[in-house]
């Protein structure tokens, strides 16, 4: 019943500031930034987003609520809205300037899907443009910073895995990724035919050895050779269960791999493939924003990554022809790239637990991928 869904799972849009995200007075937008400073701030932002979402999920399911699919979607929408507002306040509260690249926020995709499915107004808040410098910048005044300003380019997803979060299933996180000085290539808008990104993501050991230009069977053989395997079952391939991925799925089944078909949320498997030094491939057509976040991680780690933009049916797009290699998607120094995310419902394959209540606070598992870490670094933040 809809009545079992909390009518308000957090402050309404435009409401009070979150603790720890108050505007700062030490505004220093014209300066060089350190990655440590940026990650310190974004770790806290993601942790606060995660705690709010975790609290709403826990309150709902502690009551034993059983949601119909329309009610689950309503709850997911409320989770997304709350997380977006909190993340916006977090971006504004920084003492440095950041810019969410065009089409670099997950909400824009969800709005497009809502229109396609006829599910009512597509009005999920979308974060785009310039934020930070210690205060809220009016929408009309964004994009007016001078070229001299030092700003961080971002791709964000306030809740990656919203469906999983709304079901209280493992795999939901709050994510901020980007670069200090590099250049993230334009992401196709949602009104273009390029609705999805077909990608292959794998360990740095497989860089130059697996490719979208090769058959799935050849990629499996290359993985087996690099990891000195004799049984294709020792190669794990993660693909989203979608009709546009059916041909790929059938070819992988013939190759004899351990095939994991997931209903949604292909970012965490991609990050696992990049960070675990195991014979894991993340393949198939999925979200564009998630693909570019994975590219940020691959850039930092020197991982294997390729993509090509495709239509709803998985066909090539004339406006974005050919294969895009890692540097085509994310250019600039690898040392300036990062992916930071906080656990909402836990990610066991990456060693992230569910946020744990500690009195009136939470201990939130937060993970960071940078070239300095040469992998995944996790920590617990008290929020």
C-alpha positions as CSV (number, residue, x, y, z in Angstrom):
1,X,0.0,0.0,0.0
2,X,1.2,3.5,-0.8
3,X,0.4,4.5,2.7
4,X,3.2,2.3,3.9
5,X,5.7,4.4,1.9
6,X,7.1,7.3,3.9
7,X,5.4,10.4,2.5
8,X,8.6,12.4,3.3
9,X,11.8,10.5,3.3
10,X,13.8,13.7,3.6
11,X,13.6,17.5,3.4
12,X,11.8,18.8,0.4
13,X,13.6,20.5,-2.5
14,X,15.3,23.7,-1.5
15,X,15.0,23.1,2.2
16,X,17.4,23.4,5.0
17,X,21.1,22.6,4.7
18,X,22.4,19.2,5.8
19,X,24.8,19.0,8.8
20,X,28.3,19.3,7.6
21,X,27.3,20.8,4.2
22,X,26.9,24.5,5.3
23,X,28.3,27.1,3.0
24,X,32.0,27.9,3.7
25,X,33.5,31.4,4.2
26,X,37.1,30.5,3.2
27,X,36.4,30.8,-0.6
28,X,39.5,30.3,-2.7
29,X,38.2,29.6,-6.2
30,X,41.3,31.0,-8.1
31,X,44.0,28.5,-7.1
32,X,45.5,25.1,-7.8
33,X,43.6,22.2,-6.2
34,X,45.0,19.1,-4.6
35,X,43.3,15.8,-5.2
36,X,43.5,15.1,-1.5
37,X,41.4,18.2,-0.7
38,X,38.8,17.3,-3.4
39,X,38.4,13.8,-2.2
40,X,38.2,14.8,1.4
41,X,35.1,16.9,0.6
42,X,33.4,14.5,-1.8
43,X,33.9,11.6,0.5
44,X,31.9,13.4,3.1
45,X,29.2,14.5,0.6
46,X,28.8,10.9,-0.6
47,X,28.7,9.6,3.0
48,X,25.9,12.1,3.9
49,X,23.9,11.1,0.8
50,X,24.3,7.4,1.8
51,X,23.2,7.9,5.4
52,X,20.1,9.7,4.4
53,X,19.2,7.0,1.9
54,X,20.1,4.3,4.3
55,X,17.9,5.8,7.0
56,X,14.9,6.0,4.6
57,X,15.4,2.4,3.4
58,X,15.8,1.1,7.0
59,X,12.7,2.9,8.3
60,X,10.6,1.5,5.5
61,X,11.7,-2.1,5.6
62,X,11.9,-2.2,9.4
63,X,8.1,-1.8,9.4
64,X,7.8,-4.9,7.2
65,X,6.4,-3.0,4.3
66,X,5.7,-5.0,1.1
67,X,5.6,-2.7,-1.9
68,X,3.7,-3.1,-5.1
69,X,5.8,-2.2,-8.2
70,X,4.1,1.3,-8.5
71,X,4.8,2.0,-4.8
72,X,8.4,0.8,-5.2
73,X,8.9,3.2,-8.1
74,X,7.4,6.0,-6.0
75,X,9.8,5.2,-3.2
76,X,12.7,5.1,-5.6
77,X,11.7,8.5,-7.0
78,X,11.7,9.9,-3.5
79,X,15.1,8.4,-2.8
80,X,16.5,9.9,-5.9
81,X,15.1,13.4,-5.2
82,X,16.4,13.4,-1.6
83,X,19.8,12.3,-2.7
84,X,20.0,14.9,-5.6
85,X,19.1,17.7,-3.2
86,X,21.7,16.6,-0.7
87,X,24.4,16.2,-3.3
88,X,23.6,19.6,-4.8
89,X,24.1,21.2,-1.4
90,X,27.3,19.2,-1.0
91,X,28.7,20.5,-4.3
92,X,27.8,24.0,-3.4
93,X,29.4,23.8,0.0
94,X,32.9,23.2,-1.3
95,X,35.5,26.0,-1.1
96,X,36.5,25.1,-4.7
97,X,34.6,25.2,-8.0
98,X,33.3,22.1,-9.8
99,X,31.3,21.6,-13.0
100,X,29.0,18.7,-13.7
101,X,29.6,18.1,-17.4
102,X,26.7,18.3,-19.8
103,X,24.6,15.0,-19.5
104,X,26.9,14.0,-16.7
105,X,24.1,13.4,-14.1
106,X,22.1,10.2,-14.0
107,X,18.8,12.0,-13.4
108,X,18.6,13.1,-17.1
109,X,18.5,9.5,-18.2
110,X,15.7,8.6,-15.7
111,X,13.6,11.5,-16.9
112,X,14.0,10.3,-20.5
113,X,12.9,6.8,-19.5
114,X,9.9,8.1,-17.6
115,X,8.7,9.9,-20.7
116,X,9.2,6.8,-22.9
117,X,7.3,4.6,-20.5
118,X,4.5,7.1,-20.0
119,X,5.0,7.2,-16.2
120,X,4.0,10.7,-15.7
121,X,6.0,14.0,-15.5
122,X,9.7,13.5,-16.0
123,X,10.9,16.0,-13.4
124,X,13.6,14.4,-11.4
125,X,16.1,17.2,-10.5
126,X,19.2,17.2,-12.7
127,X,22.5,18.6,-11.5
128,X,24.4,20.3,-14.3
129,X,26.6,23.4,-14.6
130,X,28.9,25.1,-12.1
131,X,28.8,24.6,-8.3
132,X,30.9,25.4,-5.3
133,X,33.1,28.3,-4.1
134,X,31.4,28.1,-0.8
135,X,28.0,29.4,-1.8
136,X,25.0,28.5,-3.9
137,X,25.4,29.9,-7.4
138,X,22.0,30.9,-9.0
139,X,21.2,28.8,-12.0
140,X,21.2,31.9,-14.3
141,X,24.8,32.7,-13.2
142,X,26.3,29.3,-13.8
143,X,28.8,28.8,-16.7
144,X,30.2,32.3,-16.2
145,X,33.5,31.5,-14.5
146,X,36.6,32.7,-16.2
147,X,39.0,30.4,-17.9
148,X,41.5,31.2,-15.1
149,X,39.3,29.5,-12.5
150,X,40.5,26.1,-11.4
151,X,37.5,23.8,-11.4
152,X,36.8,20.1,-11.1
153,X,35.0,18.3,-13.9
154,X,32.4,15.8,-12.6
155,X,30.1,13.0,-13.5
156,X,27.7,12.2,-10.7
157,X,25.0,9.7,-9.7
158,X,23.4,10.6,-6.4
159,X,22.2,7.0,-6.2
160,X,23.7,4.4,-8.5
161,X,21.5,1.4,-8.3
162,X,18.2,3.2,-7.3
163,X,16.2,0.1,-8.1
164,X,18.4,-2.0,-5.8
165,X,18.2,0.7,-3.1
166,X,14.4,0.8,-3.3
167,X,14.3,-3.0,-2.8
168,X,16.9,-2.9,0.0
169,X,19.2,-5.0,-2.2
170,X,23.0,-5.0,-2.3
171,X,24.7,-2.8,-4.8
172,X,23.5,0.8,-4.3
173,X,26.0,3.6,-3.8
174,X,26.4,7.4,-4.0
175,X,29.0,8.3,-6.6
176,X,31.1,11.3,-7.6
177,X,33.8,10.9,-10.3
178,X,35.9,13.2,-12.4
179,X,39.1,14.9,-13.0
180,X,41.1,18.0,-11.7
181,X,42.6,19.1,-15.0
182,X,41.7,16.6,-17.7
183,X,39.0,16.7,-20.3
184,X,36.0,14.4,-20.2
185,X,34.6,14.0,-23.8
186,X,31.0,15.2,-24.4
187,X,28.4,12.6,-23.4
188,X,25.7,12.3,-26.0
189,X,22.4,14.0,-24.9
190,X,19.3,12.0,-24.2
191,X,17.5,13.3,-27.2
192,X,20.1,11.8,-29.5
193,X,19.9,8.3,-31.0
194,X,23.0,7.4,-28.8
195,X,21.0,6.2,-25.8
196,X,23.5,3.6,-24.5
197,X,27.1,2.7,-24.3
198,X,28.4,-0.7,-25.4
199,X,31.6,-1.2,-23.4
200,X,34.3,-3.7,-22.4
201,X,36.0,-3.1,-19.0
202,X,38.7,-5.2,-17.6
203,X,41.9,-5.4,-15.4
204,X,45.0,-3.4,-16.4
205,X,46.6,-6.7,-17.2
206,X,44.2,-7.0,-20.1
207,X,44.9,-3.6,-21.6
208,X,45.5,-4.0,-25.3
209,X,44.5,-7.7,-25.2
210,X,40.7,-7.5,-25.1
211,X,38.6,-5.2,-27.4
212,X,35.2,-4.6,-28.8
213,X,36.7,-5.2,-32.2
214,X,37.3,-8.8,-31.2
215,X,34.7,-11.5,-30.9
216,X,33.6,-12.4,-27.4
217,X,35.3,-15.8,-27.8
218,X,38.6,-14.1,-28.7
219,X,38.3,-11.9,-25.6
220,X,37.7,-14.9,-23.5
221,X,40.8,-16.7,-25.0
222,X,42.9,-13.6,-24.4
223,X,41.8,-13.4,-20.8
224,X,42.6,-17.1,-20.3
225,X,46.0,-16.7,-21.8
226,X,46.9,-13.7,-19.7
227,X,45.7,-15.3,-16.4
228,X,47.1,-18.7,-17.5
229,X,43.8,-20.5,-17.3
230,X,42.8,-23.7,-19.0
231,X,39.0,-23.7,-18.3
232,X,36.8,-20.9,-19.7
233,X,34.6,-21.3,-16.6
234,X,37.3,-19.6,-14.7
235,X,36.6,-16.4,-16.7
236,X,33.7,-14.4,-15.2
237,X,31.8,-12.0,-17.5
238,X,29.1,-9.7,-16.2
239,X,26.4,-8.5,-18.6
240,X,23.1,-6.7,-18.0
241,X,20.1,-8.8,-19.0
242,X,18.7,-6.7,-21.9
243,X,17.3,-7.6,-25.2
244,X,20.0,-5.5,-26.9
245,X,22.6,-7.7,-25.3
246,X,21.1,-11.0,-26.3
247,X,23.6,-11.8,-29.1
248,X,26.5,-11.1,-26.8
249,X,24.9,-13.3,-24.1
250,X,24.5,-16.2,-26.5
251,X,28.1,-15.9,-27.8
252,X,29.4,-15.9,-24.2
253,X,27.3,-19.0,-23.3
254,X,28.9,-20.8,-26.3
255,X,32.4,-19.7,-25.1
256,X,31.7,-21.5,-21.8
257,X,32.4,-18.7,-19.4
258,X,30.9,-18.1,-16.0
259,X,28.2,-15.7,-17.1
260,X,26.6,-13.4,-14.5
261,X,23.4,-11.7,-15.9
262,X,22.4,-8.7,-13.8
263,X,19.0,-6.9,-13.9
264,X,20.5,-3.4,-13.4
265,X,23.5,-1.5,-12.0
266,X,26.5,-2.3,-14.1
267,X,28.9,0.2,-12.6
268,X,30.0,-1.8,-9.6
269,X,30.8,-4.9,-11.7
270,X,32.9,-2.7,-14.0
271,X,34.8,-1.3,-11.0
272,X,35.3,-4.8,-9.7
273,X,36.8,-5.9,-13.0
274,X,39.2,-2.9,-12.9
275,X,40.4,-3.3,-9.3
276,X,40.4,-7.0,-8.4
277,X,43.2,-8.3,-10.6
278,X,41.0,-11.2,-11.6
279,X,39.8,-12.7,-14.9
280,X,36.6,-10.6,-14.9
281,X,35.1,-8.8,-17.9
282,X,32.3,-6.3,-17.7
283,X,30.7,-6.2,-21.1
284,X,27.5,-5.2,-23.0
285,X,25.3,-2.2,-23.5
286,X,24.4,-0.1,-20.5
287,X,24.2,3.4,-19.2
288,X,26.3,6.2,-20.7
289,X,27.0,8.0,-17.5
290,X,28.0,4.7,-15.8
291,X,30.4,3.9,-18.7
292,X,32.1,7.3,-18.4
293,X,32.5,6.9,-14.6
294,X,34.1,3.5,-15.3
295,X,36.4,5.3,-17.8
296,X,37.5,7.6,-15.0
297,X,38.5,4.6,-12.9
298,X,40.2,2.9,-15.9
299,X,42.1,6.1,-16.6
300,X,43.4,6.3,-13.0
301,X,44.4,2.7,-12.9
302,X,45.6,2.2,-16.5
303,X,42.8,-0.3,-17.0
304,X,41.3,-1.9,-20.1
305,X,38.4,0.2,-21.4
306,X,36.6,0.8,-24.8
307,X,33.1,1.9,-25.7
308,X,30.9,2.7,-28.6
309,X,27.6,4.6,-28.4
310,X,24.6,2.6,-29.6
311,X,20.9,3.1,-30.1
312,X,18.1,1.7,-28.0
313,X,18.3,-1.5,-30.1
314,X,22.0,-1.7,-29.7
315,X,22.9,-0.5,-33.2
316,X,25.8,1.8,-34.1
317,X,25.0,5.6,-34.2
318,X,26.0,7.7,-37.2
319,X,26.7,10.8,-35.1
320,X,29.2,8.8,-32.9
321,X,30.8,6.4,-35.3
322,X,33.5,4.0,-34.5
323,X,35.2,2.8,-31.4
324,X,36.2,5.1,-28.6
325,X,39.3,4.1,-26.7
326,X,40.1,5.3,-23.1
327,X,41.9,8.5,-24.1
328,X,39.1,9.4,-26.5
329,X,36.7,9.4,-23.5
330,X,38.9,10.8,-20.7
331,X,42.1,12.7,-21.6
332,X,44.7,14.4,-19.5
333,X,46.9,13.1,-16.7
334,X,45.8,9.8,-15.1
335,X,46.9,11.2,-11.7
336,X,44.1,13.8,-11.8
337,X,41.2,11.3,-12.2
338,X,39.2,9.8,-9.4
339,X,36.1,7.8,-8.5
340,X,34.6,8.2,-5.0
341,X,31.6,6.4,-3.7
342,X,29.8,5.6,-0.5
343,X,27.9,2.4,0.3
344,X,24.1,2.6,0.8
345,X,23.1,-1.1,0.7
346,X,26.6,-2.7,0.7
347,X,28.8,-4.0,-2.2
348,X,30.3,-7.3,-1.0
349,X,32.4,-7.9,-4.1
350,X,34.2,-4.7,-3.3
351,X,34.3,-5.3,0.4
352,X,31.8,-2.5,1.4
353,X,29.4,-3.2,4.2
354,X,26.1,-1.5,4.8
355,X,26.4,1.8,6.8
356,X,26.3,0.9,10.5
357,X,24.5,2.9,13.2
358,X,26.8,4.2,15.9
359,X,24.6,5.9,18.4
360,X,23.1,9.0,16.7
361,X,25.6,8.6,13.9
362,X,26.5,6.2,11.2
363,X,29.8,4.6,10.2
364,X,29.8,4.8,6.4
365,X,32.1,2.7,4.1
366,X,33.6,5.0,1.5
367,X,35.8,3.8,-1.4
368,X,38.1,5.8,-3.6
369,X,39.9,4.9,-6.9
370,X,43.0,7.0,-7.9
371,X,46.3,6.3,-9.5
372,X,48.1,7.0,-6.2
373,X,46.1,4.2,-4.6
374,X,46.8,1.9,-7.6
375,X,43.4,0.3,-6.8
376,X,40.5,0.6,-4.4
377,X,41.1,2.3,-1.1
378,X,38.3,2.0,1.5
379,X,37.7,3.9,4.8
380,X,34.9,4.4,7.3
381,X,33.5,7.9,7.9
382,X,31.5,8.8,10.9
383,X,28.5,10.9,9.8
